[in-house]
Amino acid sequence: MVTNRRSDPLTRNAIQLLELLVGFDSVSRNPNLPIIALIEDYLDECGISSTRIYSPDKKKCNLLARIGPEEEGGIILSGHTDVVPVDGQDWKS
């Protein structure tokens, strides 16, 4: 039986979350606090606590979240909340 993946609730939720995330102006020269707040809220709704680690000027931060036991041998997922600006670059594709 073939199913429509977009009708699957998990897929729908993932698409909605991705739409929210890519909607932020996340060029690296800008503060990232709005996107961090969205991610914090999402994690909180999932019962996952997180901690902000601020830059010296408090305009940006990293977000540290831990799932599972605090012991050696875990796995880290590290991502970026920003993109590199392309101003003044002659991109064709």
MMTF fields as JSON, N, C-alpha, C and O atoms, coordinates in Angstrom:
{
  "mmtfVersion": "1.0.0",
  "mmtfProducer": "UNKNOWN",
  "numBonds": 371,
  "numAtoms": 372,
  "numGroups": 93,
  "numChains": 1,
  "numModels": 1,
  "chainsPerModel": [1],
  "groupsPerChain": [93],
  "chainIdList": ["A"],
  "bondAtomList": [4, 2, 8, 6, 12, 10, 16, 14, 20, 18, 24, 22, 28, 26, 32, 30, 36, 34, 40, 38, 44, 42, 48, 46, 52, 50, 56, 54, 60, 58, 64, 62, 68, 66, 72, 70, 76, 74, 80, 78, 84, 82, 88, 86, 92, 90, 96, 94, 100, 98, 104, 102, 108, 106, 112, 110, 116, 114, 120, 118, 124, 122, 128, 126, 132, 130, 136, 134, 140, 138, 144, 142, 148, 146, 152, 150, 156, 154, 160, 158, 164, 162, 168, 166, 172, 170, 176, 174, 180, 178, 184, 182, 188, 186, 192, 190, 196, 194, 200, 198, 204, 202, 208, 206, 212, 210, 216, 214, 220, 218, 224, 222, 228, 226, 232, 230, 236, 234, 240, 238, 244, 242, 248, 246, 252, 250, 256, 254, 260, 258, 264, 262, 268, 266, 272, 270, 276, 274, 280, 278, 284, 282, 288, 286, 292, 290, 296, 294, 300, 298, 304, 302, 308, 306, 312, 310, 316, 314, 320, 318, 324, 322, 328, 326, 332, 330, 336, 334, 340, 338, 344, 342, 348, 346, 352, 350, 356, 354, 360, 358, 364, 362, 368, 366],
  "bondOrderList": [1, 1, 1, 1, 1, 1, 1, 1, 1, 1, 1, 1, 1, 1, 1, 1, 1, 1, 1, 1, 1, 1, 1, 1, 1, 1, 1, 1, 1, 1, 1, 1, 1, 1, 1, 1, 1, 1, 1, 1, 1, 1, 1, 1, 1, 1, 1, 1, 1, 1, 1, 1, 1, 1, 1, 1, 1, 1, 1, 1, 1, 1, 1, 1, 1, 1, 1, 1, 1, 1, 1, 1, 1, 1, 1, 1, 1, 1, 1, 1, 1, 1, 1, 1, 1, 1, 1, 1, 1, 1, 1, 1],
  "groupList": [{"groupName": "MET", "atomNameList": ["N", "CA", "C", "O"], "elementList": ["N", "C", "C", "O"], "formalChargeList": [0, 0, 0, 0], "bondAtomList": [1, 0, 2, 1, 3, 2], "bondOrderList": [1, 1, 2], "singleLetterCode": "M", "chemCompType": "L-PEPTIDE LINKING"}, {"groupName": "VAL", "atomNameList": ["N", "CA", "C", "O"], "elementList": ["N", "C", "C", "O"], "formalChargeList": [0, 0, 0, 0], "bondAtomList": [1, 0, 2, 1, 3, 2], "bondOrderList": [1, 1, 2], "singleLetterCode": "V", "chemCompType": "L-PEPTIDE LINKING"}, {"groupName": "THR", "atomNameList": ["N", "CA", "C", "O"], "elementList": ["N", "C", "C", "O"], "formalChargeList": [0, 0, 0, 0], "bondAtomList": [1, 0, 2, 1, 3, 2], "bondOrderList": [1, 1, 2], "singleLetterCode": "T", "chemCompType": "L-PEPTIDE LINKING"}, {"groupName": "ASN", "atomNameList": ["N", "CA", "C", "O"], "elementList": ["N", "C", "C", "O"], "formalChargeList": [0, 0, 0, 0], "bondAtomList": [1, 0, 2, 1, 3, 2], "bondOrderList": [1, 1, 2], "singleLetterCode": "N", "chemCompType": "L-PEPTIDE LINKING"}, {"groupName": "ARG", "atomNameList": ["N", "CA", "C", "O"], "elementList": ["N", "C", "C", "O"], "formalChargeList": [0, 0, 0, 0], "bondAtomList": [1, 0, 2, 1, 3, 2], "bondOrderList": [1, 1, 2], "singleLetterCode": "R", "chemCompType": "L-PEPTIDE LINKING"}, {"groupName": "SER", "atomNameList": ["N", "CA", "C", "O"], "elementList": ["N", "C", "C", "O"], "formalChargeList": [0, 0, 0, 0], "bondAtomList": [1, 0, 2, 1, 3, 2], "bondOrderList": [1, 1, 2], "singleLetterCode": "S", "chemCompType": "L-PEPTIDE LINKING"}, {"groupName": "ASP", "atomNameList": ["N", "CA", "C", "O"], "elementList": ["N", "C", "C", "O"], "formalChargeList": [0, 0, 0, 0], "bondAtomList": [1, 0, 2, 1, 3, 2], "bondOrderList": [1, 1, 2], "singleLetterCode": "D", "chemCompType": "L-PEPTIDE LINKING"}, {"groupName": "PRO", "atomNameList": ["N", "CA", "C", "O"], "elementList": ["N", "C", "C", "O"], "formalChargeList": [0, 0, 0, 0], "bondAtomList": [1, 0, 2, 1, 3, 2], "bondOrderList": [1, 1, 2], "singleLetterCode": "P", "chemCompType": "L-PEPTIDE LINKING"}, {"groupName": "LEU", "atomNameList": ["N", "CA", "C", "O"], "elementList": ["N", "C", "C", "O"], "formalChargeList": [0, 0, 0, 0], "bondAtomList": [1, 0, 2, 1, 3, 2], "bondOrderList": [1, 1, 2], "singleLetterCode": "L", "chemCompType": "L-PEPTIDE LINKING"}, {"groupName": "ALA", "atomNameList": ["N", "CA", "C", "O"], "elementList": ["N", "C", "C", "O"], "formalChargeList": [0, 0, 0, 0], "bondAtomList": [1, 0, 2, 1, 3, 2], "bondOrderList": [1, 1, 2], "singleLetterCode": "A", "chemCompType": "L-PEPTIDE LINKING"}, {"groupName": "ILE", "atomNameList": ["N", "CA", "C", "O"], "elementList": ["N", "C", "C", "O"], "formalChargeList": [0, 0, 0, 0], "bondAtomList": [1, 0, 2, 1, 3, 2], "bondOrderList": [1, 1, 2], "singleLetterCode": "I", "chemCompType": "L-PEPTIDE LINKING"}, {"groupName": "GLN", "atomNameList": ["N", "CA", "C", "O"], "elementList": ["N", "C", "C", "O"], "formalChargeList": [0, 0, 0, 0], "bondAtomList": [1, 0, 2, 1, 3, 2], "bondOrderList": [1, 1, 2], "singleLetterCode": "Q", "chemCompType": "L-PEPTIDE LINKING"}, {"groupName": "GLU", "atomNameList": ["N", "CA", "C", "O"], "elementList": ["N", "C", "C", "O"], "formalChargeList": [0, 0, 0, 0], "bondAtomList": [1, 0, 2, 1, 3, 2], "bondOrderList": [1, 1, 2], "singleLetterCode": "E", "chemCompType": "L-PEPTIDE LINKING"}, {"groupName": "GLY", "atomNameList": ["N", "CA", "C", "O"], "elementList": ["N", "C", "C", "O"], "formalChargeList": [0, 0, 0, 0], "bondAtomList": [1, 0, 2, 1, 3, 2], "bondOrderList": [1, 1, 2], "singleLetterCode": "G", "chemCompType": "PEPTIDE LINKING"}, {"groupName": "PHE", "atomNameList": ["N", "CA", "C", "O"], "elementList": ["N", "C", "C", "O"], "formalChargeList": [0, 0, 0, 0], "bondAtomList": [1, 0, 2, 1, 3, 2], "bondOrderList": [1, 1, 2], "singleLetterCode": "F", "chemCompType": "L-PEPTIDE LINKING"}, {"groupName": "TYR", "atomNameList": ["N", "CA", "C", "O"], "elementList": ["N", "C", "C", "O"], "formalChargeList": [0, 0, 0, 0], "bondAtomList": [1, 0, 2, 1, 3, 2], "bondOrderList": [1, 1, 2], "singleLetterCode": "Y", "chemCompType": "L-PEPTIDE LINKING"}, {"groupName": "CYS", "atomNameList": ["N", "CA", "C", "O"], "elementList": ["N", "C", "C", "O"], "formalChargeList": [0, 0, 0, 0], "bondAtomList": [1, 0, 2, 1, 3, 2], "bondOrderList": [1, 1, 2], "singleLetterCode": "C", "chemCompType": "L-PEPTIDE LINKING"}, {"groupName": "LYS", "atomNameList": ["N", "CA", "C", "O"], "elementList": ["N", "C", "C", "O"], "formalChargeList": [0, 0, 0, 0], "bondAtomList": [1, 0, 2, 1, 3, 2], "bondOrderList": [1, 1, 2], "singleLetterCode": "K", "chemCompType": "L-PEPTIDE LINKING"}, {"groupName": "HIS", "atomNameList": ["N", "CA", "C", "O"], "elementList": ["N", "C", "C", "O"], "formalChargeList": [0, 0, 0, 0], "bondAtomList": [1, 0, 2, 1, 3, 2], "bondOrderList": [1, 1, 2], "singleLetterCode": "H", "chemCompType": "L-PEPTIDE LINKING"}, {"groupName": "TRP", "atomNameList": ["N", "CA", "C", "O"], "elementList": ["N", "C", "C", "O"], "formalChargeList": [0, 0, 0, 0], "bondAtomList": [1, 0, 2, 1, 3, 2], "bondOrderList": [1, 1, 2], "singleLetterCode": "W", "chemCompType": "L-PEPTIDE LINKING"}],
  "groupTypeList": [0, 1, 2, 3, 4, 4, 5, 6, 7, 8, 2, 4, 3, 9, 10, 11, 8, 8, 12, 8, 8, 1, 13, 14, 6, 5, 1, 5, 4, 3, 7, 3, 8, 7, 10, 10, 9, 8, 10, 12, 6, 15, 8, 6, 12, 16, 13, 10, 5, 5, 2, 4, 10, 15, 5, 7, 6, 17, 17, 17, 16, 3, 8, 8, 9, 4, 10, 13, 7, 12, 12, 12, 13, 13, 10, 10, 8, 5, 13, 18, 2, 6, 1, 1, 7, 1, 6, 13, 11, 6, 19, 17, 5],
  "groupIdList": [1, 2, 3, 4, 5, 6, 7, 8, 9, 10, 11, 12, 13, 14, 15, 16, 17, 18, 19, 20, 21, 22, 23, 24, 25, 26, 27, 28, 29, 30, 31, 32, 33, 34, 35, 36, 37, 38, 39, 40, 41, 42, 43, 44, 45, 46, 47, 48, 49, 50, 51, 52, 53, 54, 55, 56, 57, 58, 59, 60, 61, 62, 63, 64, 65, 66, 67, 68, 69, 70, 71, 72, 73, 74, 75, 76, 77, 78, 79, 80, 81, 82, 83, 84, 85, 86, 87, 88, 89, 90, 91, 92, 93],
  "secStructList": [7, 7, 7, 7, 4, 4, 4, 1, 2, 2, 2, 2, 2, 2, 2, 2, 2, 2, 2, 2, 2, 2, 6, 1, 7, 7, 5, 6, 6, 1, 7, 7, 2, 2, 2, 2, 2, 2, 2, 2, 2, 2, 2, 2, 2, 6, 6, 7, 7, 3, 3, 3, 3, 3, 7, 6, 6, 1, 1, 7, 3, 3, 3, 3, 3, 7, 7, 1, 7, 7, 7, 6, 6, 7, 7, 7, 7, 7, 7, 7, 1, 7, 5, 7, 7, 7, 6, 6, 7, 7, 7, 7, 7],
  "xCoordList": [0.844, 0.0, 0.89, 1.805, 0.622, 1.367, 0.636, -0.577, 1.397, 0.783, 1.388, 2.519, 0.632, 1.116, 1.907, 1.328, 3.227, 4.08, 3.665, 3.822, 3.142, 2.74, 1.515, 1.242, 0.786, -0.376, -0.002, -0.809, 1.211, 1.708, 1.93, 2.598, 1.388, 1.515, 2.962, 3.255, 3.869, 5.268, 5.886, 6.628, 5.578, 6.101, 5.521, 6.247, 4.215, 3.572, 4.217, 4.506, 4.441, 5.06, 6.486, 6.902, 7.232, 8.609, 8.622, 9.449, 7.714, 7.635, 7.27, 7.859, 6.313, 5.926, 7.084, 7.302, 7.827, 8.97, 10.04, 10.592, 10.337, 11.326, 10.891, 11.718, 9.61, 9.11, 9.345, 9.728, 9.119, 9.371, 10.852, 11.219, 11.701, 13.134, 13.727, 14.51, 13.374, 13.944, 13.334, 13.827, 12.278, 11.653, 12.403, 12.095, 13.371, 14.146, 15.228, 15.83, 15.472, 16.622, 17.824, 18.123, 18.501, 19.55, 20.956, 21.877, 21.12, 22.455, 23.323, 22.872, 24.559, 25.42, 25.696, 26.093, 25.503, 25.724, 24.562, 24.679, 23.46, 22.267, 22.227, 22.807, 21.549, 21.337, 20.559, 19.734, 20.83, 20.129, 19.132, 18.607, 18.871, 18.012, 16.58, 16.002, 15.981, 14.626, 14.545, 13.616, 15.497, 15.456, 15.783, 15.237, 16.672, 16.988, 15.732, 15.472, 14.964, 13.732, 12.748, 12.112, 12.618, 11.723, 12.191, 11.386, 13.483, 14.025, 13.853, 13.505, 14.096, 13.891, 12.452, 12.197, 11.51, 10.086, 9.744, 9.022, 10.267, 9.999, 10.543, 9.849, 11.792, 12.379, 11.593, 11.371, 11.176, 10.405, 9.091, 8.686, 8.432, 7.186, 7.422, 6.514, 8.642, 9.003, 9.552, 9.955, 9.568, 10.068, 11.589, 12.154, 12.244, 13.707, 14.177, 13.825, 14.967, 15.477, 16.699, 17.395, 16.941, 18.082, 18.658, 18.016, 19.873, 20.577, 21.185, 21.807, 21.002, 21.638, 23.054, 23.315, 23.957, 25.328, 25.576, 25.738, 25.602, 25.619, 27.005, 28.018, 27.022, 28.23, 28.478, 27.572, 29.694, 29.986, 29.031, 28.717, 28.565, 27.666, 26.192, 25.327, 25.9, 24.54, 23.587, 22.372, 24.133, 23.289, 23.093, 22.195, 23.929, 23.846, 24.065, 24.599, 23.647, 23.933, 23.896, 23.324, 24.515, 24.402, 23.355, 23.056, 22.813, 21.818, 22.308, 22.611, 22.381, 22.822, 21.616, 20.974, 21.321, 20.223, 20.758, 21.564, 20.306, 20.768, 19.554, 18.586, 19.638, 18.595, 19.269, 20.281, 18.723, 19.28, 20.215, 20.365, 20.841, 21.677, 22.984, 23.508, 23.489, 24.776, 25.878, 26.227, 26.417, 27.494, 28.363, 27.943, 29.564, 30.478, 29.923, 29.152, 30.345, 29.957, 28.719, 28.186, 28.261, 27.072, 27.367, 28.496, 26.352, 26.459, 26.03, 25.08, 26.747, 26.402, 25.892, 26.437, 24.863, 24.36, 24.613, 24.054, 25.432, 25.818, 25.379, 25.693, 24.667, 24.202, 24.392, 24.758, 24.145, 24.258, 22.87, 21.944, 22.744, 21.499, 21.69, 20.809, 22.838, 23.086, 23.601, 24.016, 23.556, 24.09, 25.068, 24.981, 25.987, 26.991, 26.359, 25.649, 26.607, 26.046, 26.687, 27.848, 25.934, 26.444, 26.442, 26.592, 26.273, 26.264, 27.51, 28.62, 27.315, 28.437, 29.053, 30.053, 28.475, 29.0, 28.127, 26.905, 28.751, 28.062, 27.577, 28.078, 26.605, 26.075, 25.149, 24.319, 25.294, 24.429, 23.528, 22.486, 23.943, 23.118, 23.453, 22.872],
  "yCoordList": [-1.178, 0.0, 1.242, 1.354, 2.16, 3.406, 4.469, 4.643, 5.174, 6.244, 7.57, 7.637, 8.614, 9.966, 10.407, 10.616, 10.552, 10.908, 12.238, 12.433, 13.15, 14.444, 14.337, 15.247, 13.246, 13.077, 12.473, 12.478, 11.957, 11.403, 12.54, 13.517, 12.443, 13.543, 13.941, 15.13, 12.968, 13.306, 14.086, 15.045, 13.672, 14.372, 15.778, 16.734, 15.914, 17.234, 18.15, 19.311, 17.626, 18.43, 18.824, 19.956, 17.906, 18.21, 19.305, 20.216, 19.214, 20.23, 21.578, 22.593, 21.61, 22.87, 23.473, 24.683, 22.653, 23.145, 23.69, 24.762, 22.977, 23.455, 24.765, 25.651, 24.899, 26.158, 27.316, 28.408, 27.084, 28.126, 28.475, 29.649, 27.45, 27.673, 28.435, 29.362, 28.068, 28.75, 30.138, 30.909, 30.457, 31.776, 32.869, 34.049, 32.508, 33.505, 34.123, 33.436, 35.42, 36.069, 35.704, 36.374, 34.646, 34.086, 34.345, 33.572, 35.437, 35.804, 36.066, 36.68, 35.604, 35.569, 36.937, 36.989, 38.023, 39.345, 39.772, 40.745, 39.043, 39.376, 38.582, 37.499, 39.108, 38.316, 37.039, 37.022, 35.978, 34.713, 34.384, 33.272, 35.341, 35.07, 34.67, 33.821, 35.247, 34.808, 33.331, 32.634, 32.851, 31.438, 30.529, 29.432, 30.987, 30.221, 30.085, 29.018, 31.158, 31.117, 30.094, 29.369, 30.031, 29.047, 27.627, 26.768, 27.391, 26.052, 25.699, 24.566, 26.67, 26.445, 26.044, 25.094, 26.787, 26.481, 25.078, 24.333, 24.729, 23.402, 22.316, 21.349, 22.488, 21.501, 21.406, 20.311, 22.549, 22.567, 21.798, 21.055, 21.981, 21.249, 19.737, 18.952, 19.341, 17.917, 17.427, 16.27, 18.306, 17.927, 17.919, 17.246, 18.657, 18.693, 20.062, 21.087, 20.074, 21.348, 21.763, 20.928, 23.058, 23.583, 24.782, 25.355, 25.145, 26.253, 27.131, 26.636, 28.436, 29.387, 29.686, 29.824, 29.784, 30.189, 31.418, 31.304, 32.593, 33.866, 34.274, 33.932, 35.021, 35.703, 36.875, 37.272, 37.433, 38.542, 39.732, 40.389, 40.015, 41.162, 40.802, 41.672, 39.541, 39.033, 39.126, 39.019, 39.327, 39.408, 38.047, 37.869, 37.1, 35.748, 34.752, 35.089, 33.531, 32.491, 31.126, 30.945, 30.192, 28.784, 28.194, 28.755, 27.076, 26.402, 24.992, 24.232, 24.657, 23.329, 22.582, 23.03, 21.451, 20.597, 19.181, 18.732, 18.496, 17.132, 16.22, 16.527, 15.093, 14.078, 12.796, 12.374, 12.196, 10.944, 11.159, 12.273, 10.083, 10.133, 10.897, 10.938, 11.493, 12.194, 11.188, 10.954, 10.602, 9.636, 9.669, 10.159, 9.148, 9.101, 8.204, 7.277, 8.514, 7.666, 8.13, 7.407, 9.321, 9.834, 10.336, 10.244, 10.86, 11.392, 12.851, 13.21, 13.691, 15.102, 15.429, 14.954, 16.227, 16.765, 18.264, 18.95, 18.759, 20.167, 20.815, 20.316, 21.906, 22.592, 24.084, 24.612, 24.756, 26.21, 26.831, 26.244, 28.023, 28.771, 29.942, 30.794, 29.997, 31.116, 30.636, 29.489, 31.556, 31.318, 32.436, 33.531, 32.164, 33.141, 34.133, 33.722, 35.438, 36.421, 36.283, 35.891, 36.601, 36.534, 37.907, 38.004, 38.969, 40.321, 40.56, 40.204, 41.162, 41.516, 40.362, 40.544, 39.185, 38.027, 37.788, 37.92, 37.446, 37.3, 35.861, 35.139, 35.457, 34.088, 33.96, 34.833, 32.876, 32.584, 31.378, 31.213, 30.537, 29.385, 28.949, 27.987],
  "zCoordList": [0.0, 0.0, 0.0, 0.815, -0.903, -1.0, -0.177, -0.3, 0.664, 1.456, 1.067, 0.587, 1.275, 1.028, 2.252, 3.318, 2.112, 3.258, 3.867, 5.072, 3.07, 3.609, 4.515, 5.298, 4.414, 5.278, 6.623, 7.552, 6.733, 7.98, 8.978, 8.64, 10.205, 11.175, 11.474, 11.608, 11.579, 11.861, 10.707, 10.921, 9.491, 8.317, 8.246, 7.973, 8.491, 8.479, 9.509, 9.221, 10.713, 11.766, 11.393, 11.643, 10.8, 10.393, 9.324, 9.373, 8.37, 7.312, 7.905, 7.533, 8.817, 9.456, 10.237, 10.18, 10.962, 11.717, 10.775, 11.027, 9.707, 8.739, 8.097, 7.881, 7.791, 7.228, 8.196, 7.777, 9.476, 10.477, 10.551, 10.578, 10.583, 10.733, 9.551, 9.753, 8.335, 7.171, 6.958, 6.135, 7.682, 7.582, 8.325, 8.155, 9.136, 9.881, 9.002, 8.177, 9.18, 8.547, 9.402, 10.391, 9.016, 9.867, 9.33, 9.594, 8.574, 8.1, 9.322, 10.289, 9.281, 10.466, 11.099, 12.263, 10.389, 10.98, 11.903, 12.648, 11.844, 12.631, 13.929, 14.011, 14.944, 16.159, 15.833, 14.919, 16.585, 16.351, 17.464, 17.518, 18.346, 19.499, 19.12, 19.799, 18.063, 17.71, 17.306, 17.714, 16.52, 16.116, 17.295, 17.41, 18.167, 19.377, 20.244, 20.801, 20.355, 21.162, 20.609, 21.373, 19.283, 18.675, 18.995, 19.354, 18.864, 19.135, 20.612, 20.945, 21.499, 22.938, 23.231, 23.97, 22.635, 22.851, 22.356, 23.02, 21.189, 20.63, 21.558, 21.872, 21.992, 22.892, 24.196, 24.714, 24.722, 25.964, 25.803, 26.698, 24.66, 24.398, 24.361, 24.638, 24.019, 23.974, 25.312, 25.431, 26.321, 27.633, 27.731, 28.593, 26.859, 26.83, 27.312, 26.728, 28.371, 28.874, 28.063, 27.485, 28.033, 27.284, 28.028, 28.909, 27.658, 28.291, 27.21, 26.27, 27.35, 26.435, 26.905, 28.1, 25.944, 26.21, 25.33, 24.115, 25.965, 25.238, 24.77, 25.381, 23.658, 23.206, 24.162, 24.893, 24.164, 25.082, 24.943, 25.936, 23.717, 23.52, 23.73, 23.634, 24.012, 24.292, 23.095, 23.263, 21.882, 20.689, 20.035, 19.212, 20.4, 19.851, 20.973, 22.03, 20.73, 21.706, 21.038, 19.963, 21.702, 21.361, 22.292, 23.345, 21.897, 22.715, 22.994, 22.074, 24.262, 24.678, 25.229, 26.179, 24.629, 25.098, 25.225, 24.41, 26.24, 26.475, 26.601, 27.297, 25.909, 25.989, 26.471, 25.912, 27.481, 27.97, 29.135, 29.636, 29.558, 30.76, 30.526, 29.413, 31.595, 31.541, 31.84, 32.997, 30.787, 30.95, 29.699, 28.651, 29.82, 28.684, 27.587, 27.837, 26.355, 25.233, 24.497, 23.655, 24.805, 24.14, 22.734, 22.25, 22.099, 20.74, 20.788, 21.483, 20.035, 19.967, 18.567, 17.571, 18.504, 17.251, 17.326, 18.181, 16.453, 16.481, 15.173, 14.093, 15.268, 14.074, 14.166, 15.216, 13.073, 13.003, 12.917, 12.357, 13.481, 13.333, 12.39, 12.274, 11.709, 10.808, 9.458, 9.29, 8.507, 7.17, 6.832, 7.387, 5.931, 5.52, 4.544, 3.625, 4.729, 3.782, 2.404, 2.288, 1.378, 0.013, -0.652, -1.87, 0.136, -0.411, -1.262, -0.867, -2.427, -3.278, -4.043, -4.737, -3.93, -4.645, -5.886, -5.826, -6.978, -8.254, -8.444, -9.305, -7.639, -7.736, -8.933, -9.184, -9.662, -10.81, -10.532, -11.166, -9.577, -9.224, -7.828, -7.326]
}
